[in-house]
Amino acid sequence: MPWRVGRDLRQLSQAANRVLERIRAPHNPLCVIAQPLHSTRRLLWPPAVALKFKHSHAPTAGNTSSSSPDHVSQEAGEPSGLRTGGSKEGAGGNDPVSHPPPPEVLSALTCLFARHPTRCTMPDLRRSRTLHVVPLLRHPVRGPALVLHILKSNGPDFALWTLRLASEVGQSFPVTFYGQLAALLVSRKRWRDVLRVGHLARQSLGHTTTALLNWRLQALMEIPHFVPVEEALALFEKEGVAPSRLTYHLLVSMHLRNHDLPSALGALSAMESAGFPVTSMTCAIVMLNYRSCGLTSAIKAQALDALRTTSNGQVASAILNGLVQLMLDAGDMSGVVAILSSLTQVPEDPSSGLGASFTPEDGAADESANLAAVTPTSLTPRPDIVDVTTYNILLEYLADQGDLPRGIRVLQEMRAADIRPNSRTAAALAHLYFATGQANDALHVVATTLVNLPAAVSVLPRLGFTASIPPEQPIPPPTRPTIEIFNTLLLGTLRDHGLKGLHAVLSMMRIAEVEADATTLTVLLSHKHRRELASPRELIRIVRILMSQGVTPTMQHLHVLLGVLLRQEREGTRARGWHVFPHAKPEPSEPITEELVRNAYSHPIAGITFPTRRKHRNLLRPIVQSLTDRGVQSDRVVLGMRIKQDAVIRHDMEAATQAFRAMVDSGIQPNVYHYAALMEGYAQAGDMEAAEGTLRSAMEAGVRPNVKAYTILIFGYARFARPSMAVKVFRKMVAQGVRPDVPAVDALVSAFFRAKAYGMARRVLLRLWPQVAPLEDEMLEAPLRDLAVAFRELHVANEARERLTSEEQRALRGAIREIAKTWNDVTRKGLKGRKRRSARAVVTRKPEYTEALGG
């Protein structure tokens, strides 16, 4: 029949066009040679060879479930841990070639988009006399190519508008094209646009596929909007498609990120019931997303067992990187050294390889003690699974610690392993250099990412960048600018230049076409509160204004807002100066319903209430409601705030321990912050035995106490004028290799002040001052009050310091022995019976300084 002949002719024509377009497509080169632009005397990255071949697949509803279960895709060296197959799921094999469309067509479409930004129909085309664009929109190859061209050059909004217009005029896009479009939007992290593509595909095709529904699940997870397992599987059943292994892995990832272990276990059970057994890929998924819950011995054992048995290198890399991240979060650097050493070193030369570079300083006795004893010897050397992500995780940890020497050693090991840095490496290096006072070197790192954007580089001098001064530290080869790099730049710029540098960073982001994310807003909120002294009301209003403009509030934003409110609530009960007064009795909380008690710990704010801040609570309600509607549960940070409110602000240790146990029962592992909150509550209640017992419990659980935890104990003994016990705790802290900071030394000095040994307090301060910062000669004769004020000015909130070296430990041990001997001599001579000099003034603590005493 004529209509059938015409249909067959059209199909043959489309196939011929696709073949011709493929033949005309230029071949990708096998490799590119990338030369570093910057060099240093210490380190020079050699030219790197990067393979560019990427095979594409077209998984559909029929073949997604049969994908290789033990394969992890990689994008720029970073394992996604979610997608199966060699490329993004849903990317079609018949890729449309991006031919530049005629200028008159682009001009006409641009005018139509300006007139009808939401939707353009055929009558609108007739009225505007732009029907000449219809043949191109309907073309089976040129139509999809036009959409892709607009996506790459004009952005997602215009591209999806064109996609809808092409469907209006009769274009029928193949299902693989929608998958390819979704993959491109995922690479740009345009999650809401991924949802729009899935909706348009459902409208145009009349059905959907497993691949498109999986893209939808991933987009919901990243927004974040957490969907119950039953609801997600019901949607697949409603659409008549079968869930794939990837579907269940996405559900496991989603609920692990949401700190919901029961739902994650339910997804694993449903996966096994559907005929997908647990594999090493599943273990990799768990390791990549278990960070929010904390490291457990069972998870560590399963990861090590998977590393022994997994033959797939990418899966093994994902498992290793997840395990390394969990162990570093727990402060277990020695364990990380042991595992990396066993995987990279050859038995004949145990001093070489990766582990040697990460050996802690000699003074850290707990880290340097016989690593061979804790090394999992059953692991066979597999240096191939240590990839760029492993080095990035280590660099980020060392940047948080402010450890520049070991950071440089990581870079040297990277070069020896012939691993090319990526944009995450650049962000970690910039963070490390900002944290260690190498601001110009950090800006050199940022400049390398903007090497192809001279307009953005020209803005850097406004932030203090001097291009003529060569970098003192290693600078990686150029990488593309990402939001992580700009967030690091913003953090360092706000600290050094305040809000004056904000406009410079935002202008560079506009030039680089990089959009802000939730972390960007979190950095701004934190800075505005800490440095600009913004009120909680002002910060909450900023978030609500951004919500009205389409910004989705996240738990990161809630962390800042709750922290500000709790800090303000604590101001009325905080001890000031070295004189400690009784705490004011807090106002009773409002009665809480039984339903609220039952769901308190899973609620986004974990049952935290502000009975004396009704206006703030009302302002906060829309933000909390947005999180609740998206199924977001409380996390470790919010639960720690709940424990701290009960223990420190409300002095209700029974409620605090109940919250602590509820958190542990839910599967979330406590860290040093949670133990420190309990310790501070016990210390304020005068139960120092329970406070020290909590510290011992933390150490038995594998949690390494930090300087703030020890400072809480020192300050607790100081409140009761027990300098001998305070010195004993200080000695334990130094023995553990923990570097004392300004609050720790000041707390020790306050113990002697409370004992009215003012001369001894001054002597201790002068003796320990050089261990924290250089002591000026003119301060040697200053009175105690002036010394204390000047010493406290040296403290920087949230400063990162590396652990003590062996020489520093010896010096501090000598100082502590001298202090203890002097104090014993003084007490034996009967200092308490002599006439004491009265202190004429009480030194008042700075708010951010008192926060470092566990606040």
ABEGO torsion letter per residue (X at the ends): XAAAAAAAAAAAAAAAAAAAAAAABBBBBABBBBBBABBBAABBBBBBBBBABBBBBBBBAAAAAABBAABBBBBGGBBAGABBEABBBGBBABBBBBBBBBAAAAAAAAAAAAABAABBBAAAAAAAGAAAAAAAAABAAAAAAAAAAAAAAAEAAAAAAAAAAAAAAGBBBBAAAAAAAAAAAAAAGBAAAAAAAAAAAAAAAGBBBAAAAAAAAAAAAAOBBBBBAAAAAAAAAAAGBBBBAAAAAAAAAAAAAAGBAAAAAAAAAAAAAAGBBBBAAAAAAAAAAAAAAEBBAAAAAAAAAAAAABABAAAAAAAAAAAAAAAAAAGBAAAAAAAAAAAABBAABAABEAAAAABBBAABAAAABGAAAABBAABBBBAAABBAAAAAAAAAAAAAAGBAAAAAAAAAAAAAAGBBBBAAAAAAAAAAAAAAGBAAAAAAAAAAAAAABAAAAAAAAAAGBBAABBBABBBBBBBBBBAAAAAAAAAAAAAAAEAAAAAAAAAAAAAAGBBBBAAAAAAAAAAAAAAAGBBAAAAAAAAAAAAAAGBBBBAAAAAAAAAAAAAAAAAAABBBEABBBBBBBBBBBBBBBAAAAAAAAABAAGGBBBAABAAAAAAAAAAAAAAAAAGBBBBAAAAAAAAAAAAAAAGBAAAAAAAAAAAAAAGBBBBAAAAAAAAAAAAAAGBAAAAAAAAAAAAAAGBBBBAAAAAAAAAAAAAAGBAAAAAAAAAAAAAAGBBBBAAAAAAAAAAAAAAGBAAAAAAAAAAAAAAABBBBAAAAABBAAAAAAAAAAABBBGBBBBBBBAAAAAAAAAAAAAAAAAAAAAAAAGAAABBBBBBABBBBBBAAAAAAAGX
